[in-house]
Amino acid sequence: MGAIRGVLLVFVCVVLFLSLFVGNILLTLSSSLRYENVKPELVSFLGDVVNEQLNIEEKLNSLLPVIELYCQTNQQYFFDYGESNIVIPCNIMTQGSSAIVNYGVNSLVEQYYYADYNCNFWDCFSEGDVPLFLISEKAQGYWQNRFYFALLLSVALAALVFLLVEKKTNFFLLVGGLTIISSLPLIKIGDVTSFSSGFFGNLGEYVSEIIVVFFNQSHSVFIKVLILGGVIVVTRIILKIFHIGFAISNFFEKIKSKKKVGKIKSTKGVINKNKEKSSKVEEKKKKSK
């Protein structure tokens, strides 16, 4: 029975580690794809692409006289970019090409992120040549829901570990250690970007910048999970310290109780001796009479 229990414990620990590892990746994706985290990374990436590949700033510089004339009688200027319409206020248009590009890129990022993608997550891959939905509110919600599922699974597996482990205090050591180990691969996610940079050749730089968008919160998640695992392990140490404290207090209580028993025995002995002496004295008095 003990061998079967040990095998089950090992199996559950392995599955728990995998669940924690997958949960860490899902948490990284959902955290990285929040708009406040996506925006600076994607704006920087698109700004570089626009300037290097499309030469937008040079084209805008040649159009500035026309734009200034247009803005004398209008408040907004409209750009068509593919299927997207970019509306730029004229007060921005008069600030120069750099301000126009920056405002336009920010508008594009916001439009694509909050766009209404009427498809299931995996079906969205067939909707267009470039899967823009991967960096969107829809994708962020998808990965976040999967993270909650992984979290519930991890909690259930941790409960099984608690039931299977013989010494219940070792539960904290096992779960805390697995949590810490599962967070370590997040440190190496940055190596994926360097690998892609060399693997894709000229496109490697752009591919690595896109990968960074998906994993920009990997370090933050690593720190959080590491702290969580550390807290669980420290809980085990604290429980052990309190256990030792209780053992010491029980030891002193036993010593005190033994002393009390010894005092009671000694007082009983003195009382018995006094009784014997008094009985002997009375016998002598009777004999003398």
N, C-alpha and C positions, 0 to 999 in steps of 0.2 A: 504493500500500500504506500509506503514511504517513497519507493522508487518511482511509482507512477505519479505521485504528487510532485516529485522533483522534476520529472520530464515535462509535466504539464506547466510547471512554473517557468521552466526554460523557454518553452514554446510561447507562452503568453508574453514573456519579457521581450522575445524577439519581435513578435507582432506589435507590441506596445512601442518598441523603438521605431519600427517602420511607420507606425501611425503618427508618432511625434515628429519624425523627420518630414513626412509628407505635410503634416500640419504646419510645420515651420515654413516650408516652401509656399504653401497656400496663403499663410499670413503675410509673407513677404510680398507676394504678388498683389494681394488685396490692399495692403498698405501702400505699396509703391504706386498703384494705379489710382489713388485718390487724386482729385483734381489739383489740390494744392501742391502735391508732390510731382505730378505729371507735367504741369504747366511749365515750370522753369527749365526742365530737361528738354521737353519737346520744342519749346520756343527757341532755345539755343540751337538745337539740331536743325530745325526748319530754317532758321535765320542763316545758318551756314550754307545749307543747300541752296536757298534762294540767291544768296550773294555769289556763291562760287559757280553754280551750274546754270542759273538763269540770267545772271547779270541784271537783276531787277533795278538796282540802284542806278546803274548807268542809263537804262531806258527811262526811268522816272526823271532823271536830271534833264533829259532832252524834252520831256513833256511838261516840265514845271511851268513854263510861260503859259501854255494852254490851260493848265490846271488853275493857275492864279486868275486867269481871265474868267474861267468858269465859276470860280468861287466868289467872284464879285457879285454875282446874282443868285447864288445857291448856297445852301448851308452844308450840303453833304455831297460827296463824290462816290460814285458806284463803280466797283471793279467786278468783273466776271472772272472767276478762277475755276475752270472746270464746271462742275455742277453747283458751285458755291458762289453766292453773291456777297461781296465784302463792301460794307458801307463805312466810309471813313469821313469824319467831320472835317469841314474845310479849315478849321483852326489847326488841325493836325497836318493837313495837306500843305499848309504854308510854312511848316517847320522844317521842310527839307526831306530828301529821299530816305534818310536813315529813320526818321520818325515815322514816315509812311510805312516802310517795310516792317518796323517793329509793331506798329498798331495792327497792320494787316495780318501778320503772323499770329499775334495774340487772338485776333478774331477768328482765324481759321482753326486754331487749337480748341477754342471754346465751342465752335460749331460742330467740329468732328467729335469732340468728347461727349457732348450732350445730345448728339443726334439720336433720333428715334429709329433704331434698327429693328425692323419688323421681321425678325427671324429668330429661331433658336440659336444658341451659342455656336454649336458645331455646324449648323446649316448656313451660318453667316459666311463661312469660307467660300461658298459658291456664289455669293451675291456680287462679288466684284473682283477685279484683278489684285487690288491692294486691300488686304483685310484690315481696314482702319478701325473696325469695331474692337480689335484687340486692345487698343488704347482708348477706352471709352468708359463711361459710367456703367454700361451694360456688362462689360468684362469685369470691372471692379466688383459689382454685385455678384456675379457668377462665382468668382474665386472666393469671395467672402462667405457665401453660403456653403461652399465646399469646405472651407476652413471650420465652420461651426460643426459640420458633420464629423470631421476628423477630430475635433475637440471632444465631442460627445463620445466618440469611439475610444479615445484615449482615456477618458474618465472611467468608462465601463471596464476597460482592460486593467486600469490601475486598481479598481475594486476587486477584480479577479486575483490580481497579485496579492492584495491584502488577505484574501481568503485562503490562498494557497501557501503563503509563507508561514513557516512555523513560529518564528519569533516575530511578533507583530511590529516591533520597533525597527526591524530590518526592512520593513516595507518602505520607509522614508528613504533609506539608503539606496535601495534598488531604483525606486521611481525617480529620485533626485539625480542619481548618477546617469540613468538613461536619458533624462531631460537635458542634462549638461552635454552629454556626448552627441545627442541629436542636433544640438545647436552648432557644433563645430564645423560641419560642412558649409555653413553660411559664410564662413570666413573666406573660403576658396571660390566663391561665386565670381569674384573679381577676375580670377584666372580665366574664366570662360570668355570674357570680353577680349583679353589679350590673345587667346587662342583663335577666336573668330577673326580678329584683325589680320592674323597671318594666313588663315585658311581661305578667306574670301578674296584675297588679293587686293585690287584697287577698291573694291566695295567694302573691304574689311573694316575700315574706319567708320563708315556709316552704320554697318551692321552692329559693331561694338557699341556705338552710341545709342542705338535702338534697344539693345539688350540692357544697357544701363537704366533705361526708362523703366523696364520691368522689375529691376532688382535694386533700385536706388535706396530702398529702406532695409536692405539685407543686414547692414551693420546694426541698425537700431533694433531690429527683431532679434539678432544674435545677443545683444546686450540684455534685452528683456527676458529672453528664454534662459540665458545663463544665470541671471539673478533669481529667476523662479526656481531653477534647479538647485542653486545654492541655498535658497531659503528652505527648501524641502530637506536637504542634507543637514543643514544647521538645526532644523527641528528635531531630527534624529539625535544629534549631539546633545541638544538641550534636554531631551527626554532621558538620555542616558545619564546626564549630570544629575538631574532630579532624582533618578532612580538610585544613584549612588548616595545622594543626600538622604533619601528616605531610608536606605540601608544603614547609613551611619547613625541617623537619629534612632532607628529601631535598636541598633547595637547599644547605644547609650541608655535607652529606655530599659533594655534587658539588664544592663549593669545596675541601674538604679533599683530595679525591681528585686534583683538578687541581694543588694545591700539592705533593702527594706525587709526582705525575708530573713536575712541574717540577724538584723536588729531584733526582729520579732522573736526569733529563736533564742537569742541571747537573753532577752528580757524574760521569756518563759522559763529559761534555765535558772535565772536568778530567783525568780518567784518560787520555783520548785525547791531550790536549795534552802530558802528562807522557811518554807513550809516544813521541810525535813528537820531543820534546826529547832523550830518551835515545837514540833512534835516530840523530839528527843528531850527538850527541856521539860516538857510536861510529864513525860514518863519518869524522869529523874525525881521530880517533885512528888509524884505518886509513891515511888519507892521509898523516899525519905520519910514519908508519913507512915 
